[in-house]
Amino acid sequence: MSQPDADIVVVGGGISGLATARYLVAGGRSVRVIEASERAGGRLVSVETVGGAADLGATWFWPGEHRIRTLVKEVGVAWHDQAIDGDTLFWNSAGIQRMPGNHLDAAAFRFSQGGSSLIEQLVAGLPPQTINYSTSVQSIEETSNGVTTHTPQESLTSSAVVIAMAPSVAIATGLIDPASLSEDVRNAATAIPVWMGATTKAVAVYDTPFWRDAGLAGAAMCMVDAPLQEIHDMSGPDGTPAMLFGFGSSHSRRPPITPASVADQMGKLFGSRAATPVAVHIRDWSQESGFHETISDAYHLFGSPHLQGPSWDGRLLWTSTETSTIAPGHIAGALAAAERTTRIILNNWETS
């Protein structure tokens, strides 16, 4: 029998895929990561902006989430406390009201140079040529002695494959034949939602965090017909760069989220200075590959028992934050899923 191209193929170079690769390499396994886009990171992404970096994907991690705290320390990524001091704005049919204290935010932590700083360190810690960028997976099939992952460039053989993406995206994009899965696994994998998959995130950048001078936390909840439903302070250490960010959805009946509509909403809430941001960054996650096909509210399927173990006699493993029983949807959930998958692989196979 010919040697496989890698012990394990990981499909998806987001935080769960990179963490799985990191743990498997540390366990002595050879790994290939297949990533469809030109970058790693998945839903953990930041862009350069005036004075620093703006997170357009995952933003926070929380006290008690020891996996992410341990990882950022190991790889040397700077982090700081989320700003939470100040009052909250509520905008409803009666107008904009100021409520004492922060009613939206809790103690949390942020990546000081953006979430991409963590991704960069994880990529740097993998052996050269581990990640195939801009490579789409056409299909994955079980064979008599392993798994073959087909891409336009090549067909990779391995002992097992790790699906490090939301299972419903893998099904919707045709990577796996649903008929090859048991009924329970097929139903769970097909219906499980993509965390934040219908969300659009907008970040408005300013010269200074002027709202703090007015005793505001930068936190707002909008129950009116405005683009963003909720808003938070996302400023960097010591307020630099100064940023407010909000969530909305392109699938809601709210107005479209555009630089102009974001600036207008910020101005109505936080005053005229907020109406003229120096930059606005927007990311519509529903337009990412497959996300628009997998809008679901079956959140009870997060951490489904049918996705905890492997399929295909142990050769197909599900690894994404949606599959975690610990903090599903969080970065910590992605890391917990990666730990679970790594433990299964290292316990099941010995490599020659």
N, C-alpha and C positions, 0 to 999 in steps of 0.2 A: 504494500500500500504506500502511495506517495505521501510525503510529509505535507501537512496542511500549511496554508500560507500564514496562518497565525493560530495560536491556541484559541483565542477568543476574538470575534469581531463585534465591535460596539457600534450600533447604528444610532447616531445622534451625538453631536459634540457640545451639548449643553452642560450645565453643572453636574447633572446626574451621570452623564456619559463620561465626562472628564474625571469625576471622582471615582467611578468604577474602574476606568483605565488606570488611574493612579494606584488604587488599592490592589488591582490584579498584578501590575508590574512589580509592586513591592512584594507580592506573593510569588514572584518568579514566573509569571505567565507572559507570553508574548501577546501583544494586543494591536489590533488595527482599529482606528476610529474612523467611521465614514460620516462626513458632514456635508449636507447638501448646499449650504451657503458658503460664502467666501471667508467667513469668520467662525470662530468657536464662541460658545457662550449661551446660545439659545435665548431664553427669556431673561437672561442676566446680561444686560448690555448698557453701555453708557457711551455718550458722544462728547467730544470736546466742545466746550462753550466758553464764553467770556469768563475768565478767572478760574477755570477748572473743568469739571466733568459733570454732565447731567445724566442721571439714570432714567432710561426709558423703559426699563423692565423692572425686575425685582429691586426693591429699595431698602427694605429693613431686615434686620434679624433681631431676636428678642432675648432678654435675660432667660436663662434656663435652657437655651438651645446650645448645649455644650458642643455639639459636633461642629457647628460653624465657627464658634469661638475658638475651638482647638485648631481648626484648619487655617483660619486667618493668622493665627499666631505662628503656626508651622511655616507658612509660606511668606510671612513678613508683610502682610497687607495692613495698611493703616485704617483705623476706624475711629468713629467719634459718636457721642451721644446725640440722639435725635432731640432737637429743640422742642420743648413742650410748654414753656412758660407763656402765659398770656391768656387772653379771652378768646372766645369762639364766636363766630358770626353764623346766624341762622337766617336763611332767606326763604320766606314762605309767602303766602298770598297776602299777609299783613305787612310785608315789607322786610327790610333787613334789620334784624335785632341782634344786639350784642349781649352775650351771656357771660357772666363772670367765670373764669377758669377755662381750661381746655377740656372739652367734652368729647373730642374725637381721638386724640393721640394718647398713647401710653409710653412708658419708658421703653426705648428701643435704641438700636445702634445702626449706623450707616457707614458705608465704605467712603473714606475721605477722598479718594481719587476715583470714585465711581466703581460700580460692580465689575466693570471690565478689568480693573486692576487685579481682582482675584482670578479671573479667567486667564489673564496673561501669565500669572505665576504658575497656575496649574499646567498650562500648555508648556511652559519653559521646563517644568519638572519631568516631562515625559521624554522617552527616548526619541531621537531624531526620526522623522518620517513616520511617526505613529499616526498622525492625522491626515486623512485624504480630504482636502477642502474642495468645495464646488463639485462634489460628486454625489449624484443622486442614486439612490438604491431603487432598482427596478422591481426586484422581487427577491424573496428569501425562501429557500426550499430545504426541507429535511432530506438527507440522503441516507444511504445504508450505514455510513460510518461517521456522520457528522452533519454539517450544515453548509450550504453554498449560498453566498450572498452575491447577487448579480448586479453589476453597475454597467454603464455604457462602455467603460474602459476595460473592465476585467471581471472575472468571476472568482471570488475569494472563498477558499475552503477553510473551515475551522471546526473545532470540536463543539463549539456552541456559539450562539449569537445572542447579544443583549440588545433589547429594544429600549434604548434610552430616550424615549420620546413618549408623549401621551399615547396610550394604546389606541384610542379612537382615531388619532391621526394616522397611525400605522395601518389601521384597517381601511380608513377612508381613502388613503392614497394607494392602496393596492399592494403594499409591501408583503403582506401575508394573506394567503388564501384562507378566508374564514372557515371554509369547509374542513381545513386541516386541524381545527381546534375543537376541543370538546364543547358541548352546548353551553355549559356554565361559563367557561372561559370566553367563548365567542360572544355571548350576550353581555358579559361585563366589559370586555374590551371594546365592543362596538358602542356601547351607550355611555361609558364613563366620560364626564365632561373634561374639557381642556381648561385648566385653571387660568383664569383671566383671558380666556380665548376670545371673548367678545368685547374686550376692553380696549379703549383708546386712552393713551396717557399723554398729557400735555404738560410741558415744563416752560414756565415763563421766567426769564433771567433778568435781573436788575443790577444796578450799580451797588446798592446797599439794601439790607433787610429793613427798610424804613418802617414796616408795619410793627416791628418790635418796639420802636420808639413810641408808638401810640398804645403800647400795652397789649397788642394783639399777638396771638400765637401763630397767625397765618393759617389757622384752621377754619374751614367754613363748610357748612352743609346747605345745599341748595335744593329746595323742594319745588322750585318754580321751573318754568320752561327756559332753562339755561343750558349751555353745552355740557358743563362739568357738574357732576352730582356732588362731589366732595373735593375739598382742597386742603393741602397741607404745606407746611414749611419744609423745603428740601435743601436748605442752605448748607454749605460746607462748614468746615471748622471755623469758628469765630465769625460766621456769617458770610464767608467767601468761598465760592461764589454765592450770591444772594439769589435764591430761587423759590418760587411757589409752584407746586405741581398739583394736577387734578386728574380725576378719573371720569370717563364718560363711556358711552357705547355707541358705535355706529349702527347698532341694531335697535336702539331705542327711538322714541319719538321726539327726543330732544333735538335742538338745532345742531347742524353739523359743527364738528370741532375743527376750526381753522385758526391760523395765527390771529386774524382779525377778531373772530368771535371770542377767543380766549382772552385777548387783551381787553376787549369790551367788558367781559364778565369780571375780570380782575379789577378793572377800574370802578365798576359799580359797587364792588364789595369793599375794596381797600383804598379807594380814592384815586384822584387824578394821576398821581405818580405811578400807580399800578397799571394805568391804561397805556403806558408807553414803555413796554419792556425792551431791553436792548436785543433780546433774541427770544424766539419761541420755538421749541422743539416738540414734534408730535410723532407718536408711533401708534398706528392702528394695528393691534395684534390680530384682529380678525382677518387681516389680509395676508398673514403669514401662511406658509404652505400647509394647506389642509385645514387650518383653523376654522375658516368660514363654513366648512362642511360638517363641523362637529360641535355646533352650538347645542348645548344640552344643559338641563338643570338637575340632572340625576346625581346630585352631590353625595347622596348616600352611598354611591359606589366607590367613592374615594377609599383607598385601603381595602378594596374588595378581597375577601379571602381567596377568590378564584385566581387572583393575579399575584398572590404572594409567592407561590411556588412556580417551578418551571413547567412548560408545556413540551411536547415532542420528546417524551421520555427523558426530560432533563436538559434538552439542548436549546430551548428557547426560553429566555428569561425576560420578565417585564420590569423595567427600571425607570421610573419617573416619579416626580413628586406626587402625582395623582395616585400612584399605587402604594404609597407609604401609609402605614398605620400610625405613624408619628408625624405630627405637624404637616399633614398633606396640604400642598399649595405653597408651603414655605421652602426656602433654600434648605433649611434643616430637614425637611421631608425628603428632598432630593438626595441628600447625603445619607439619610437613614435607608432609603431604598437601595442606594449604591452599596452600603455596608451589607445589607441582606443578600443582595445578588452575589457579591464577592464571597461571602461566607458559603453560599450554596455551591459556587463553582470550586472553590478551594477544597471543600470537603468531598466533592464528587469525582474530581478528575486528578489523576497524576499524569504529568507530562513526561515524555521520554527525553 
